[in-house]
Amino acid sequence: MLVSTCKYGIPIRTTLDNSTTVQYAGLLHQLTMKARSTVRDIDPQNDLTFLRIRSKKHEIMVAPDKEYLLIVIQNPSE
């Protein structure tokens, strides 16, 4: 499953249904911004380049860029 958002977390392209897309995009945008802020608090010269979250049901990978956020959601057992 793939979701692409603009830098504000608004979905641009997706392979999910609309409500699921909006939910993932909004929550992961917030999480990514907090993770980016944490990385910069630790080292102001550094930046978040990739975020990976793994649970029993899903593996979520987020690749933030200046203008976009690429989100990939997959089943970790596959």
PDB file of N, CA, C and O in Angstrom:
ATOM      1  N   MET A   1       0.846  -1.158   0.000  1.00  0.00           N
ATOM      2  CA  MET A   1       0.000   0.000   0.000  1.00  0.00           C
ATOM      3  C   MET A   1       0.897   1.229   0.000  1.00  0.00           C
ATOM      4  O   MET A   1       1.916   1.267   0.691  1.00  0.00           O
ATOM      5  N   LEU A   2       0.524   2.196  -0.753  1.00  0.00           N
ATOM      6  CA  LEU A   2       1.368   3.365  -0.953  1.00  0.00           C
ATOM      7  C   LEU A   2       0.548   4.638  -0.811  1.00  0.00           C
ATOM      8  O   LEU A   2      -0.564   4.739  -1.328  1.00  0.00           O
ATOM      9  N   VAL A   3       1.118   5.614  -0.098  1.00  0.00           N
ATOM     10  CA  VAL A   3       0.487   6.924   0.042  1.00  0.00           C
ATOM     11  C   VAL A   3       1.558   7.972  -0.188  1.00  0.00           C
ATOM     12  O   VAL A   3       2.649   7.881   0.374  1.00  0.00           O
ATOM     13  N   SER A   4       1.261   8.950  -0.998  1.00  0.00           N
ATOM     14  CA  SER A   4       2.157  10.075  -1.231  1.00  0.00           C
ATOM     15  C   SER A   4       1.421  11.340  -0.818  1.00  0.00           C
ATOM     16  O   SER A   4       0.281  11.561  -1.228  1.00  0.00           O
ATOM     17  N   THR A   5       2.076  12.178   0.001  1.00  0.00           N
ATOM     18  CA  THR A   5       1.435  13.404   0.467  1.00  0.00           C
ATOM     19  C   THR A   5       2.316  14.610   0.162  1.00  0.00           C
ATOM     20  O   THR A   5       3.516  14.474  -0.078  1.00  0.00           O
ATOM     21  N   CYS A   6       1.707  15.785   0.176  1.00  0.00           N
ATOM     22  CA  CYS A   6       2.495  17.009   0.077  1.00  0.00           C
ATOM     23  C   CYS A   6       3.102  17.279   1.449  1.00  0.00           C
ATOM     24  O   CYS A   6       2.833  16.542   2.398  1.00  0.00           O
ATOM     25  N   LYS A   7       3.911  18.315   1.566  1.00  0.00           N
ATOM     26  CA  LYS A   7       4.605  18.581   2.824  1.00  0.00           C
ATOM     27  C   LYS A   7       3.665  18.933   3.970  1.00  0.00           C
ATOM     28  O   LYS A   7       4.085  18.939   5.127  1.00  0.00           O
ATOM     29  N   TYR A   8       2.403  19.225   3.674  1.00  0.00           N
ATOM     30  CA  TYR A   8       1.420  19.549   4.706  1.00  0.00           C
ATOM     31  C   TYR A   8       0.600  18.337   5.136  1.00  0.00           C
ATOM     32  O   TYR A   8      -0.293  18.463   5.974  1.00  0.00           O
ATOM     33  N   GLY A   9       0.890  17.165   4.574  1.00  0.00           N
ATOM     34  CA  GLY A   9       0.183  15.945   4.937  1.00  0.00           C
ATOM     35  C   GLY A   9      -1.074  15.676   4.139  1.00  0.00           C
ATOM     36  O   GLY A   9      -1.838  14.771   4.475  1.00  0.00           O
ATOM     37  N   ILE A  10      -1.303  16.447   3.086  1.00  0.00           N
ATOM     38  CA  ILE A  10      -2.484  16.252   2.242  1.00  0.00           C
ATOM     39  C   ILE A  10      -2.175  15.178   1.198  1.00  0.00           C
ATOM     40  O   ILE A  10      -1.221  15.327   0.434  1.00  0.00           O
ATOM     41  N   PRO A  11      -2.958  14.100   1.150  1.00  0.00           N
ATOM     42  CA  PRO A  11      -2.685  13.021   0.194  1.00  0.00           C
ATOM     43  C   PRO A  11      -2.734  13.498  -1.262  1.00  0.00           C
ATOM     44  O   PRO A  11      -3.637  14.232  -1.664  1.00  0.00           O
ATOM     45  N   ILE A  12      -1.751  13.066  -2.029  1.00  0.00           N
ATOM     46  CA  ILE A  12      -1.680  13.387  -3.457  1.00  0.00           C
ATOM     47  C   ILE A  12      -2.021  12.153  -4.282  1.00  0.00           C
ATOM     48  O   ILE A  12      -2.777  12.227  -5.250  1.00  0.00           O
ATOM     49  N   ARG A  13      -1.452  11.023  -3.885  1.00  0.00           N
ATOM     50  CA  ARG A  13      -1.645   9.771  -4.616  1.00  0.00           C
ATOM     51  C   ARG A  13      -1.685   8.625  -3.609  1.00  0.00           C
ATOM     52  O   ARG A  13      -0.957   8.635  -2.617  1.00  0.00           O
ATOM     53  N   THR A  14      -2.538   7.643  -3.870  1.00  0.00           N
ATOM     54  CA  THR A  14      -2.675   6.545  -2.923  1.00  0.00           C
ATOM     55  C   THR A  14      -3.181   5.277  -3.605  1.00  0.00           C
ATOM     56  O   THR A  14      -3.762   5.317  -4.689  1.00  0.00           O
ATOM     57  N   THR A  15      -2.942   4.159  -2.939  1.00  0.00           N
ATOM     58  CA  THR A  15      -3.522   2.891  -3.383  1.00  0.00           C
ATOM     59  C   THR A  15      -4.548   2.397  -2.368  1.00  0.00           C
ATOM     60  O   THR A  15      -5.045   1.277  -2.486  1.00  0.00           O
ATOM     61  N   LEU A  16      -4.869   3.223  -1.373  1.00  0.00           N
ATOM     62  CA  LEU A  16      -5.839   2.880  -0.332  1.00  0.00           C
ATOM     63  C   LEU A  16      -7.158   3.607  -0.563  1.00  0.00           C
ATOM     64  O   LEU A  16      -7.238   4.509  -1.397  1.00  0.00           O
ATOM     65  N   ASP A  17      -8.197   3.212   0.180  1.00  0.00           N
ATOM     66  CA  ASP A  17      -9.457   3.945   0.107  1.00  0.00           C
ATOM     67  C   ASP A  17      -9.287   5.310   0.780  1.00  0.00           C
ATOM     68  O   ASP A  17      -8.326   5.532   1.515  1.00  0.00           O
ATOM     69  N   ASN A  18     -10.221   6.211   0.523  1.00  0.00           N
ATOM     70  CA  ASN A  18     -10.083   7.598   0.957  1.00  0.00           C
ATOM     71  C   ASN A  18      -9.969   7.756   2.473  1.00  0.00           C
ATOM     72  O   ASN A  18      -9.081   8.466   2.945  1.00  0.00           O
ATOM     73  N   SER A  19     -10.836   7.118   3.238  1.00  0.00           N
ATOM     74  CA  SER A  19     -10.813   7.308   4.696  1.00  0.00           C
ATOM     75  C   SER A  19      -9.535   6.753   5.321  1.00  0.00           C
ATOM     76  O   SER A  19      -8.976   7.367   6.229  1.00  0.00           O
ATOM     77  N   THR A  20      -9.070   5.607   4.847  1.00  0.00           N
ATOM     78  CA  THR A  20      -7.822   5.031   5.349  1.00  0.00           C
ATOM     79  C   THR A  20      -6.643   5.911   4.971  1.00  0.00           C
ATOM     80  O   THR A  20      -5.732   6.112   5.773  1.00  0.00           O
ATOM     81  N   THR A  21      -6.656   6.435   3.754  1.00  0.00           N
ATOM     82  CA  THR A  21      -5.591   7.323   3.294  1.00  0.00           C
ATOM     83  C   THR A  21      -5.498   8.561   4.168  1.00  0.00           C
ATOM     84  O   THR A  21      -4.410   8.932   4.609  1.00  0.00           O
ATOM     85  N   VAL A  22      -6.627   9.198   4.420  1.00  0.00           N
ATOM     86  CA  VAL A  22      -6.645  10.416   5.235  1.00  0.00           C
ATOM     87  C   VAL A  22      -6.152  10.122   6.651  1.00  0.00           C
ATOM     88  O   VAL A  22      -5.414  10.920   7.230  1.00  0.00           O
ATOM     89  N   GLN A  23      -6.554   8.991   7.202  1.00  0.00           N
ATOM     90  CA  GLN A  23      -6.129   8.616   8.550  1.00  0.00           C
ATOM     91  C   GLN A  23      -4.614   8.405   8.607  1.00  0.00           C
ATOM     92  O   GLN A  23      -3.940   9.001   9.448  1.00  0.00           O
ATOM     93  N   TYR A  24      -4.079   7.571   7.730  1.00  0.00           N
ATOM     94  CA  TYR A  24      -2.639   7.315   7.717  1.00  0.00           C
ATOM     95  C   TYR A  24      -1.844   8.586   7.420  1.00  0.00           C
ATOM     96  O   TYR A  24      -0.851   8.868   8.091  1.00  0.00           O
ATOM     97  N   ALA A  25      -2.271   9.347   6.426  1.00  0.00           N
ATOM     98  CA  ALA A  25      -1.541  10.553   6.032  1.00  0.00           C
ATOM     99  C   ALA A  25      -1.470  11.555   7.182  1.00  0.00           C
ATOM    100  O   ALA A  25      -0.402  12.095   7.471  1.00  0.00           O
ATOM    101  N   GLY A  26      -2.593  11.801   7.833  1.00  0.00           N
ATOM    102  CA  GLY A  26      -2.619  12.769   8.923  1.00  0.00           C
ATOM    103  C   GLY A  26      -1.770  12.349  10.108  1.00  0.00           C
ATOM    104  O   GLY A  26      -0.962  13.131  10.609  1.00  0.00           O
ATOM    105  N   LEU A  27      -1.952  11.119  10.555  1.00  0.00           N
ATOM    106  CA  LEU A  27      -1.216  10.642  11.724  1.00  0.00           C
ATOM    107  C   LEU A  27       0.277  10.502  11.453  1.00  0.00           C
ATOM    108  O   LEU A  27       1.098  10.874  12.292  1.00  0.00           O
ATOM    109  N   LEU A  28       0.631   9.971  10.295  1.00  0.00           N
ATOM    110  CA  LEU A  28       2.051   9.792   9.997  1.00  0.00           C
ATOM    111  C   LEU A  28       2.745  11.113   9.696  1.00  0.00           C
ATOM    112  O   LEU A  28       3.945  11.248   9.937  1.00  0.00           O
ATOM    113  N   HIS A  29       2.012  12.083   9.175  1.00  0.00           N
ATOM    114  CA  HIS A  29       2.594  13.412   8.977  1.00  0.00           C
ATOM    115  C   HIS A  29       2.963  14.010  10.334  1.00  0.00           C
ATOM    116  O   HIS A  29       4.061  14.540  10.503  1.00  0.00           O
ATOM    117  N   GLN A  30       2.046  13.926  11.303  1.00  0.00           N
ATOM    118  CA  GLN A  30       2.324  14.446  12.645  1.00  0.00           C
ATOM    119  C   GLN A  30       3.507  13.727  13.286  1.00  0.00           C
ATOM    120  O   GLN A  30       4.393  14.367  13.852  1.00  0.00           O
ATOM    121  N   LEU A  31       3.522  12.406  13.198  1.00  0.00           N
ATOM    122  CA  LEU A  31       4.602  11.621  13.785  1.00  0.00           C
ATOM    123  C   LEU A  31       5.940  11.956  13.143  1.00  0.00           C
ATOM    124  O   LEU A  31       6.949  12.084  13.835  1.00  0.00           O
ATOM    125  N   THR A  32       5.950  12.097  11.824  1.00  0.00           N
ATOM    126  CA  THR A  32       7.185  12.420  11.111  1.00  0.00           C
ATOM    127  C   THR A  32       7.708  13.797  11.506  1.00  0.00           C
ATOM    128  O   THR A  32       8.914  13.973  11.679  1.00  0.00           O
ATOM    129  N   MET A  33       6.819  14.770  11.648  1.00  0.00           N
ATOM    130  CA  MET A  33       7.246  16.112  12.054  1.00  0.00           C
ATOM    131  C   MET A  33       7.820  16.103  13.473  1.00  0.00           C
ATOM    132  O   MET A  33       8.787  16.811  13.754  1.00  0.00           O
ATOM    133  N   LYS A  34       7.229  15.308  14.365  1.00  0.00           N
ATOM    134  CA  LYS A  34       7.744  15.194  15.730  1.00  0.00           C
ATOM    135  C   LYS A  34       9.092  14.479  15.747  1.00  0.00           C
ATOM    136  O   LYS A  34       9.999  14.880  16.476  1.00  0.00           O
ATOM    137  N   ALA A  35       9.222  13.430  14.951  1.00  0.00           N
ATOM    138  CA  ALA A  35      10.496  12.713  14.864  1.00  0.00           C
ATOM    139  C   ALA A  35      11.581  13.618  14.284  1.00  0.00           C
ATOM    140  O   ALA A  35      12.714  13.611  14.764  1.00  0.00           O
ATOM    141  N   ARG A  36      11.244  14.393  13.259  1.00  0.00           N
ATOM    142  CA  ARG A  36      12.193  15.331  12.655  1.00  0.00           C
ATOM    143  C   ARG A  36      12.641  16.376  13.690  1.00  0.00           C
ATOM    144  O   ARG A  36      13.824  16.704  13.778  1.00  0.00           O
ATOM    145  N   SER A  37      11.698  16.884  14.455  1.00  0.00           N
ATOM    146  CA  SER A  37      12.003  17.868  15.487  1.00  0.00           C
ATOM    147  C   SER A  37      12.920  17.277  16.561  1.00  0.00           C
ATOM    148  O   SER A  37      13.840  17.944  17.034  1.00  0.00           O
ATOM    149  N   THR A  38      12.664  16.032  16.939  1.00  0.00           N
ATOM    150  CA  THR A  38      13.494  15.360  17.936  1.00  0.00           C
ATOM    151  C   THR A  38      14.919  15.181  17.435  1.00  0.00           C
ATOM    152  O   THR A  38      15.874  15.419  18.173  1.00  0.00           O
ATOM    153  N   VAL A  39      15.064  14.764  16.185  1.00  0.00           N
ATOM    154  CA  VAL A  39      16.397  14.600  15.599  1.00  0.00           C
ATOM    155  C   VAL A  39      17.139  15.935  15.594  1.00  0.00           C
ATOM    156  O   VAL A  39      18.325  15.982  15.921  1.00  0.00           O
ATOM    157  N   ARG A  40      16.465  17.002  15.233  1.00  0.00           N
ATOM    158  CA  ARG A  40      17.092  18.327  15.197  1.00  0.00           C
ATOM    159  C   ARG A  40      17.403  18.852  16.593  1.00  0.00           C
ATOM    160  O   ARG A  40      18.380  19.579  16.770  1.00  0.00           O
ATOM    161  N   ASP A  41      16.584  18.496  17.597  1.00  0.00           N
ATOM    162  CA  ASP A  41      16.880  18.889  18.979  1.00  0.00           C
ATOM    163  C   ASP A  41      18.169  18.242  19.465  1.00  0.00           C
ATOM    164  O   ASP A  41      18.958  18.865  20.176  1.00  0.00           O
ATOM    165  N   ILE A  42      18.376  16.998  19.078  1.00  0.00           N
ATOM    166  CA  ILE A  42      19.588  16.280  19.466  1.00  0.00           C
ATOM    167  C   ILE A  42      20.800  16.847  18.746  1.00  0.00           C
ATOM    168  O   ILE A  42      21.848  17.055  19.357  1.00  0.00           O
ATOM    169  N   ASP A  43      20.663  17.095  17.457  1.00  0.00           N
ATOM    170  CA  ASP A  43      21.760  17.641  16.646  1.00  0.00           C
ATOM    171  C   ASP A  43      21.175  18.572  15.589  1.00  0.00           C
ATOM    172  O   ASP A  43      20.617  18.096  14.600  1.00  0.00           O
ATOM    173  N   PRO A  44      21.289  19.891  15.775  1.00  0.00           N
ATOM    174  CA  PRO A  44      20.704  20.851  14.829  1.00  0.00           C
ATOM    175  C   PRO A  44      21.233  20.730  13.396  1.00  0.00           C
ATOM    176  O   PRO A  44      20.600  21.226  12.465  1.00  0.00           O
ATOM    177  N   GLN A  45      22.368  20.087  13.213  1.00  0.00           N
ATOM    178  CA  GLN A  45      22.943  19.923  11.881  1.00  0.00           C
ATOM    179  C   GLN A  45      22.414  18.676  11.171  1.00  0.00           C
ATOM    180  O   GLN A  45      22.746  18.426  10.013  1.00  0.00           O
ATOM    181  N   ASN A  46      21.597  17.904  11.868  1.00  0.00           N
ATOM    182  CA  ASN A  46      21.109  16.637  11.334  1.00  0.00           C
ATOM    183  C   ASN A  46      19.643  16.765  10.904  1.00  0.00           C
ATOM    184  O   ASN A  46      18.967  17.725  11.274  1.00  0.00           O
ATOM    185  N   ASP A  47      19.158  15.797  10.125  1.00  0.00           N
ATOM    186  CA  ASP A  47      17.761  15.797   9.696  1.00  0.00           C
ATOM    187  C   ASP A  47      17.271  14.360   9.563  1.00  0.00           C
ATOM    188  O   ASP A  47      18.058  13.442   9.330  1.00  0.00           O
ATOM    189  N   LEU A  48      15.981  14.180   9.713  1.00  0.00           N
ATOM    190  CA  LEU A  48      15.361  12.865   9.566  1.00  0.00           C
ATOM    191  C   LEU A  48      15.336  12.489   8.087  1.00  0.00           C
ATOM    192  O   LEU A  48      14.862  13.262   7.254  1.00  0.00           O
ATOM    193  N   THR A  49      15.843  11.307   7.766  1.00  0.00           N
ATOM    194  CA  THR A  49      15.848  10.871   6.371  1.00  0.00           C
ATOM    195  C   THR A  49      14.923   9.680   6.125  1.00  0.00           C
ATOM    196  O   THR A  49      14.478   9.461   4.999  1.00  0.00           O
ATOM    197  N   PHE A  50      14.631   8.909   7.180  1.00  0.00           N
ATOM    198  CA  PHE A  50      13.785   7.731   7.011  1.00  0.00           C
ATOM    199  C   PHE A  50      13.215   7.340   8.364  1.00  0.00           C
ATOM    200  O   PHE A  50      13.893   7.446   9.386  1.00  0.00           O
ATOM    201  N   LEU A  51      11.971   6.888   8.367  1.00  0.00           N
ATOM    202  CA  LEU A  51      11.313   6.460   9.602  1.00  0.00           C
ATOM    203  C   LEU A  51      10.657   5.111   9.340  1.00  0.00           C
ATOM    204  O   LEU A  51       9.904   4.953   8.378  1.00  0.00           O
ATOM    205  N   ARG A  52      10.947   4.142  10.200  1.00  0.00           N
ATOM    206  CA  ARG A  52      10.387   2.797  10.027  1.00  0.00           C
ATOM    207  C   ARG A  52       9.710   2.367  11.320  1.00  0.00           C
ATOM    208  O   ARG A  52      10.299   2.452  12.398  1.00  0.00           O
ATOM    209  N   ILE A  53       8.485   1.912  11.207  1.00  0.00           N
ATOM    210  CA  ILE A  53       7.712   1.449  12.359  1.00  0.00           C
ATOM    211  C   ILE A  53       7.220   0.044  12.034  1.00  0.00           C
ATOM    212  O   ILE A  53       6.635  -0.192  10.977  1.00  0.00           O
ATOM    213  N   ARG A  54       7.463  -0.876  12.948  1.00  0.00           N
ATOM    214  CA  ARG A  54       7.038  -2.254  12.709  1.00  0.00           C
ATOM    215  C   ARG A  54       6.159  -2.722  13.865  1.00  0.00           C
ATOM    216  O   ARG A  54       6.521  -2.583  15.033  1.00  0.00           O
ATOM    217  N   SER A  55       5.010  -3.273  13.525  1.00  0.00           N
ATOM    218  CA  SER A  55       4.110  -3.860  14.515  1.00  0.00           C
ATOM    219  C   SER A  55       3.797  -5.287  14.079  1.00  0.00           C
ATOM    220  O   SER A  55       4.333  -5.768  13.080  1.00  0.00           O
ATOM    221  N   LYS A  56       2.941  -5.952  14.819  1.00  0.00           N
ATOM    222  CA  LYS A  56       2.585  -7.322  14.442  1.00  0.00           C
ATOM    223  C   LYS A  56       1.829  -7.364  13.123  1.00  0.00           C
ATOM    224  O   LYS A  56       1.983  -8.311  12.351  1.00  0.00           O
ATOM    225  N   LYS A  57       1.010  -6.344  12.855  1.00  0.00           N
ATOM    226  CA  LYS A  57       0.179  -6.336  11.649  1.00  0.00           C
ATOM    227  C   LYS A  57       0.819  -5.644  10.452  1.00  0.00           C
ATOM    228  O   LYS A  57       0.638  -6.085   9.317  1.00  0.00           O
ATOM    229  N   HIS A  58       1.569  -4.560  10.689  1.00  0.00           N
ATOM    230  CA  HIS A  58       2.072  -3.750   9.582  1.00  0.00           C
ATOM    231  C   HIS A  58       3.508  -3.293   9.810  1.00  0.00           C
ATOM    232  O   HIS A  58       3.988  -3.191  10.940  1.00  0.00           O
ATOM    233  N   GLU A  59       4.153  -3.031   8.720  1.00  0.00           N
ATOM    234  CA  GLU A  59       5.437  -2.340   8.728  1.00  0.00           C
ATOM    235  C   GLU A  59       5.199  -1.058   7.937  1.00  0.00           C
ATOM    236  O   GLU A  59       4.772  -1.099   6.783  1.00  0.00           O
ATOM    237  N   ILE A  60       5.477   0.073   8.566  1.00  0.00           N
ATOM    238  CA  ILE A  60       5.244   1.371   7.936  1.00  0.00           C
ATOM    239  C   ILE A  60       6.591   2.046   7.732  1.00  0.00           C
ATOM    240  O   ILE A  60       7.372   2.200   8.671  1.00  0.00           O
ATOM    241  N   MET A  61       6.848   2.439   6.509  1.00  0.00           N
ATOM    242  CA  MET A  61       8.094   3.130   6.188  1.00  0.00           C
ATOM    243  C   MET A  61       7.757   4.501   5.622  1.00  0.00           C
ATOM    244  O   MET A  61       6.929   4.627   4.720  1.00  0.00           O
ATOM    245  N   VAL A  62       8.406   5.522   6.160  1.00  0.00           N
ATOM    246  CA  VAL A  62       8.144   6.896   5.749  1.00  0.00           C
ATOM    247  C   VAL A  62       9.454   7.515   5.283  1.00  0.00           C
ATOM    248  O   VAL A  62      10.454   7.497   6.000  1.00  0.00           O
ATOM    249  N   ALA A  63       9.436   8.061   4.077  1.00  0.00           N
ATOM    250  CA  ALA A  63      10.593   8.764   3.525  1.00  0.00           C
ATOM    251  C   ALA A  63      10.203  10.231   3.334  1.00  0.00           C
ATOM    252  O   ALA A  63       9.560  10.582   2.345  1.00  0.00           O
ATOM    253  N   PRO A  64      10.594  11.088   4.285  1.00  0.00           N
ATOM    254  CA  PRO A  64      10.248  12.507   4.163  1.00  0.00           C
ATOM    255  C   PRO A  64      11.212  13.241   3.243  1.00  0.00           C
ATOM    256  O   PRO A  64      12.398  12.917   3.176  1.00  0.00           O
ATOM    257  N   ASP A  65      10.689  14.226   2.543  1.00  0.00           N
ATOM    258  CA  ASP A  65      11.489  15.083   1.678  1.00  0.00           C
ATOM    259  C   ASP A  65      11.054  16.518   1.952  1.00  0.00           C
ATOM    260  O   ASP A  65      10.150  16.735   2.759  1.00  0.00           O
ATOM    261  N   LYS A  66      11.663  17.486   1.314  1.00  0.00           N
ATOM    262  CA  LYS A  66      11.295  18.885   1.542  1.00  0.00           C
ATOM    263  C   LYS A  66       9.859  19.175   1.135  1.00  0.00           C
ATOM    264  O   LYS A  66       9.163  19.920   1.826  1.00  0.00           O
ATOM    265  N   GLU A  67       9.409  18.609   0.044  1.00  0.00           N
ATOM    266  CA  GLU A  67       8.078  18.912  -0.490  1.00  0.00           C
ATOM    267  C   GLU A  67       7.076  17.763  -0.390  1.00  0.00           C
ATOM    268  O   GLU A  67       5.878  17.978  -0.569  1.00  0.00           O
ATOM    269  N   TYR A  68       7.548  16.547  -0.109  1.00  0.00           N
ATOM    270  CA  TYR A  68       6.670  15.382  -0.132  1.00  0.00           C
ATOM    271  C   TYR A  68       6.950  14.450   1.033  1.00  0.00           C
ATOM    272  O   TYR A  68       7.976  14.553   1.704  1.00  0.00           O
ATOM    273  N   LEU A  69       6.012  13.536   1.257  1.00  0.00           N
ATOM    274  CA  LEU A  69       6.154  12.473   2.234  1.00  0.00           C
ATOM    275  C   LEU A  69       5.711  11.193   1.535  1.00  0.00           C
ATOM    276  O   LEU A  69       4.571  11.103   1.077  1.00  0.00           O
ATOM    277  N   LEU A  70       6.585  10.216   1.448  1.00  0.00           N
ATOM    278  CA  LEU A  70       6.247   8.935   0.827  1.00  0.00           C
ATOM    279  C   LEU A  70       6.042   7.912   1.938  1.00  0.00           C
ATOM    280  O   LEU A  70       6.924   7.704   2.771  1.00  0.00           O
ATOM    281  N   ILE A  71       4.882   7.279   1.945  1.00  0.00           N
ATOM    282  CA  ILE A  71       4.528   6.314   2.983  1.00  0.00           C
ATOM    283  C   ILE A  71       4.260   4.964   2.325  1.00  0.00           C
ATOM    284  O   ILE A  71       3.466   4.866   1.389  1.00  0.00           O
ATOM    285  N   VAL A  72       4.924   3.930   2.819  1.00  0.00           N
ATOM    286  CA  VAL A  72       4.703   2.566   2.337  1.00  0.00           C
ATOM    287  C   VAL A  72       4.246   1.734   3.530  1.00  0.00           C
ATOM    288  O   VAL A  72       4.872   1.756   4.590  1.00  0.00           O
ATOM    289  N   ILE A  73       3.159   1.007   3.351  1.00  0.00           N
ATOM    290  CA  ILE A  73       2.610   0.155   4.405  1.00  0.00           C
ATOM    291  C   ILE A  73       2.583  -1.265   3.862  1.00  0.00           C
ATOM    292  O   ILE A  73       2.008  -1.521   2.804  1.00  0.00           O
ATOM    293  N   GLN A  74       3.206  -2.189   4.590  1.00  0.00           N
ATOM    294  CA  GLN A  74       3.223  -3.567   4.113  1.00  0.00           C
ATOM    295  C   GLN A  74       3.043  -4.538   5.273  1.00  0.00           C
ATOM    296  O   GLN A  74       3.187  -4.174   6.440  1.00  0.00           O
ATOM    297  N   ASN A  75       2.728  -5.767   4.930  1.00  0.00           N
ATOM    298  CA  ASN A  75       2.596  -6.839   5.901  1.00  0.00           C
ATOM    299  C   ASN A  75       4.004  -7.343   6.200  1.00  0.00           C
ATOM    300  O   ASN A  75       4.700  -7.765   5.277  1.00  0.00           O
ATOM    301  N   PRO A  76       4.452  -7.314   7.468  1.00  0.00           N
ATOM    302  CA  PRO A  76       5.835  -7.705   7.762  1.00  0.00           C
ATOM    303  C   PRO A  76       6.130  -9.181   7.547  1.00  0.00           C
ATOM    304  O   PRO A  76       7.298  -9.560   7.453  1.00  0.00           O
ATOM    305  N   SER A  77       5.111 -10.022   7.466  1.00  0.00           N
ATOM    306  CA  SER A  77       5.347 -11.453   7.276  1.00  0.00           C
ATOM    307  C   SER A  77       5.511 -11.835   5.811  1.00  0.00           C
ATOM    308  O   SER A  77       5.854 -12.977   5.506  1.00  0.00           O
ATOM    309  N   GLU A  78       5.272 -10.894   4.899  1.00  0.00           N
ATOM    310  CA  GLU A  78       5.393 -11.203   3.463  1.00  0.00           C
ATOM    311  C   GLU A  78       6.779 -10.905   2.956  1.00  0.00           C
ATOM    312  O   GLU A  78       7.060 -11.105   1.775  1.00  0.00           O
TER     313      GLU A  78
END
